[in-house]
Amino acid sequence: MKPVQNVLIHVKECLKWATKIERRLCVDCLNFGHPNVFFILPLQGFPPYVIFEGNVLINEGRIMKAVLFFMFLSLTVTSVFAQSKKDILPENNFCSPIIDSKKYLTNDFHSNYPRRVKFECTYQCKANGKMQTIMAVSDVTIHSMDDDATNVVCQGVVVKKVSWGYDFDKVVPFYAYMTSMPEIKAWAFDNISLNPKINSLEVANLQKLKQDLYQVAASFIMAGNNGGAATAHFTEAGKKLSAIGDQLPGKTTLLDETIKQIVVNRGAGKLGNTADSLVNTVISSAAGWRIPSHQF
């Protein structure tokens, strides 16, 4: 068969027919609602394929009637499908994806895992009562077919495991700072305060950070005390992390100073085998939402 780009195929039989045509066709299967009939739309210039009860119909006379019928059917099914996936408007300081806005920028479906996938989605973000539409790019590395289904989605889209693989479940708006997308990260820093006295969400986030830092600090101090001079920097790092945690959530002076150092160094781990390097690494992970990673 000719190569196929867009597919409308019954999901329960997707894998069966994909192995006969091209396995990657199952990435975006849609359910027609009929167990014995499938419609495959190939690249421009090639005739479409209709599969009926296991027979591939490629005769132009027979296929045109089928195409007309399935064009009508696809409009009906697509309408129902779209109604089940309604866009969710975000609250203040949150963003929500516009469903079905995903567009691949780079994705070699034929390459082996792991592979890098780059795609963009459109988001609605809200701050100070005003809505902003933002187009943002995600850049992920996937290691399996499960990653293909669960990680190559717009942020906020949740998929669920079903009998034929994965299907759309729901949309969960996300705190605008908690993203790796530089476009949304930049918007958040421009429009949303990180001051816990102004932004109540930060109180809860900083309180959790406080507990996380205390746990890591205790482990660092224990490691430093048991390793002698070679691990003394762990003890120092543990004390610094505890000091940062002591200020939270009401005060963020030491946390902000550490983040400034990370920005100057354009990331953590640039200070060698030192206490500061350990502290920066922990803060980059545990307090990543407060780091303006879009700047480097």
C-alpha positions in Angstrom: 0.0 0.0 0.0 1.0 3.6 -0.4 2.2 5.6 2.7 -0.6 6.9 4.8 -0.6 10.2 6.7 -4.1 10.8 8.2 -6.2 8.0 9.6 -9.7 7.4 10.6 -9.9 3.9 11.8 -11.9 1.8 14.3 -9.7 1.8 17.5 -10.3 -1.8 18.5 -8.9 -3.0 15.2 -6.3 -0.3 14.9 -3.2 -2.4 15.8 -4.4 -5.3 13.5 -4.6 -3.1 10.4 -1.7 -0.9 11.3 0.7 -3.9 11.1 -0.6 -4.5 7.6 -0.2 -0.9 6.6 2.1 1.0 8.9 2.2 0.7 12.7 2.5 4.4 13.4 -1.0 5.0 12.0 -2.4 4.1 15.5 -1.1 7.3 17.0 -4.4 9.2 16.4 -7.1 6.6 15.9 -10.7 7.7 16.0 -13.6 5.4 16.6 -16.2 5.3 13.8 -18.5 3.2 15.9 -18.7 0.4 13.5 -16.7 -2.8 14.2 -16.3 -3.9 10.6 -15.7 -0.8 8.6 -12.6 1.5 8.4 -11.8 4.5 6.3 -8.1 5.4 5.7 -7.2 8.7 4.0 -3.7 8.5 2.4 -1.4 11.2 1.3 -2.7 13.7 -1.3 -2.7 12.2 -4.8 -3.4 8.6 -3.6 -6.9 7.0 -3.5 -8.4 6.4 0.0 -8.8 2.9 1.3 -12.1 1.5 2.7 -11.8 -1.7 4.7 -15.0 -3.6 5.0 -15.1 -6.9 6.9 -11.5 -7.5 6.2 -11.5 -6.6 2.5 -9.6 -3.6 1.2 -11.8 -1.8 -1.4 -9.6 0.2 -3.9 -11.9 0.0 -6.9 -12.8 3.6 -7.8 -16.4 2.9 -8.6 -17.0 1.0 -5.4 -15.0 3.3 -3.2 -16.7 6.6 -4.2 -20.0 5.6 -2.7 -18.2 4.4 0.4 -16.3 7.7 0.6 -19.5 9.8 0.4 -21.1 7.7 3.2 -18.0 7.9 5.4 -17.6 11.6 4.9 -21.1 12.0 6.3 -20.3 9.5 9.1 -17.1 11.2 10.0 -18.7 14.6 10.4 -21.3 13.0 12.8 -18.6 11.1 14.8 -16.2 14.0 14.9 -19.0 16.3 16.2 -19.8 13.9 19.0 -16.1 13.3 19.7 -15.5 17.1 20.0 -18.4 17.6 22.3 -16.9 15.1 24.7 -13.7 17.1 24.9 -14.7 20.6 25.9 -12.1 23.2 26.5 -11.7 24.1 30.2 -11.3 27.8 31.0 -8.6 28.4 33.7 -8.9 30.3 36.9 -6.6 33.2 37.8 -2.9 32.2 37.6 -3.6 29.0 35.7 -3.4 27.9 32.1 -5.4 25.4 30.2 -4.8 23.8 26.8 -7.1 24.3 23.8 -8.0 20.7 22.9 -6.9 19.5 19.5 -4.5 22.4 19.0 -1.4 20.2 19.1 0.8 20.4 16.0 4.0 18.4 15.5 7.1 20.4 14.8 9.6 17.4 14.7 8.8 13.8 15.1 10.4 11.0 13.1 7.8 8.2 13.5 10.2 5.7 11.9 13.2 6.2 14.2 13.8 3.9 17.2 13.3 4.9 20.8 14.5 7.0 22.5 13.6 9.8 20.2 13.0 13.5 20.6 9.6 15.0 19.8 8.9 18.7 19.5 5.3 20.0 19.3 3.3 23.1 19.9 -0.1 23.7 21.6 -2.3 26.7 22.2 -3.1 27.6 25.8 -5.5 30.0 27.5 -3.8 31.6 30.5 -5.5 33.9 33.0 -4.0 36.5 35.3 -5.6 39.5 37.1 -8.9 38.5 35.5 -7.6 38.8 32.0 -7.3 35.9 29.6 -4.3 35.5 27.2 -3.9 33.0 24.4 -0.4 31.7 24.2 1.2 29.3 21.6 3.9 27.3 23.4 6.4 24.6 22.4 7.1 21.4 24.2 10.3 19.4 23.7 10.3 15.9 25.1 12.3 12.7 24.8 10.2 9.6 24.7 11.4 6.0 25.3 8.4 3.8 24.5 5.0 3.6 22.9 3.5 4.4 26.3 5.5 7.6 26.4 4.2 8.4 22.9 0.6 8.3 24.3 1.1 9.9 27.7 3.9 12.5 27.3 3.3 13.8 23.8 0.2 15.7 24.8 -0.5 19.3 25.6 0.2 20.1 29.2 -3.0 19.7 31.2 -4.4 17.0 28.9 -4.8 13.7 30.8 -5.2 10.4 28.9 -6.4 7.1 30.4 -5.6 3.5 29.7 -8.3 1.7 27.7 -8.6 -1.7 26.1 -7.1 -0.6 22.8 -4.3 1.6 24.2 -4.9 5.2 25.5 -7.8 7.7 25.1 -8.6 11.2 26.1 -9.7 11.4 29.8 -9.9 15.1 30.9 -8.3 18.5 31.1 -6.7 19.7 34.3 -5.6 23.4 34.3 -2.1 23.9 35.7 -0.4 26.7 37.7 1.3 28.8 35.1 4.7 28.7 36.8 4.8 24.9 36.9 5.8 24.3 33.3 8.9 23.8 31.2 7.5 25.7 28.2 9.5 29.0 27.9 6.6 30.9 26.4 4.3 30.2 29.3 7.1 30.6 31.9 7.9 34.0 30.5 4.2 35.0 30.6 3.9 33.9 34.2 6.9 35.9 35.3 5.5 39.0 33.6 2.0 38.7 34.9 1.8 36.7 38.2 3.5 37.7 41.5 5.5 35.2 43.4 5.1 37.1 46.6 3.2 34.8 49.0 1.6 37.8 50.6 -0.1 38.5 47.3 -0.3 35.1 45.7 -1.9 32.6 48.1 -0.9 29.7 45.9 2.7 30.4 46.8 2.0 29.8 50.5 1.1 26.2 49.9 3.9 25.7 47.4 6.5 27.1 49.7 5.2 25.2 52.7 5.7 21.9 50.7 9.1 23.1 49.6 10.0 23.7 53.2 9.3 20.1 54.1 11.1 18.8 51.1 14.2 20.8 52.0 14.2 19.6 55.5 14.1 16.0 54.4 17.0 16.5 51.9 19.0 18.5 54.4 18.7 15.7 57.0 20.0 13.2 54.5 22.9 15.5 53.4 24.0 16.1 57.0 23.9 12.4 57.8 26.0 11.6 54.7 28.5 14.4 55.6 28.9 13.2 59.1 29.6 9.6 58.1 32.0 10.3 55.3 34.7 12.4 56.9 36.5 15.3 55.1 35.6 13.9 51.7 31.9 14.5 52.3 32.1 17.6 54.5 30.4 19.7 51.7 27.3 17.6 52.2 27.0 18.8 55.8 27.5 22.4 54.7 24.9 22.0 52.0 22.4 20.4 54.4 22.8 23.4 56.8 22.2 25.9 53.9 19.1 24.0 52.8 17.8 24.0 56.4 18.4 27.8 56.6 16.4 28.3 53.4 13.6 26.2 54.7 13.5 28.0 58.1 12.5 31.2 56.3 9.6 29.6 54.4 6.8 30.3 53.6 6.8 33.8 55.0 10.2 34.9 53.7 12.1 33.9 50.6 15.4 35.9 50.9 17.8 33.0 50.9 15.7 31.1 48.4 15.8 34.1 46.0 19.5 34.5 46.5 20.1 30.9 45.5 17.9 31.2 42.4 19.8 34.3 41.4 23.0 32.3 41.6 21.4 29.6 39.4 20.4 32.2 36.8 23.9 33.7 36.7 25.4 30.3 36.2 22.7 29.5 33.6 21.7 26.4 35.5 22.7 24.2 38.5 25.8 22.1 38.8 28.2 24.6 37.4 30.2 25.1 40.7 32.0 21.7 40.8 31.9 19.4 43.8 30.9 22.0 46.4 28.2 22.7 48.9 26.8 25.5 46.7 26.6 23.1 43.7 24.6 20.6 45.8 22.2 23.4 47.1 21.7 24.7 43.5 20.9 21.2 42.2 18.3 20.6 45.0 16.7 24.0 44.5 16.6 23.6 40.7 14.5 20.5 41.2 12.4 21.2 44.3 11.7 24.9 43.5 11.9 24.7 39.7 8.7 26.7 39.3 10.3 29.8 40.7 13.3 29.6 38.4 13.1 31.7 35.2 14.4 28.9 33.0 13.2 30.7 29.9 16.1 33.1 30.4 18.7 30.4 29.8 
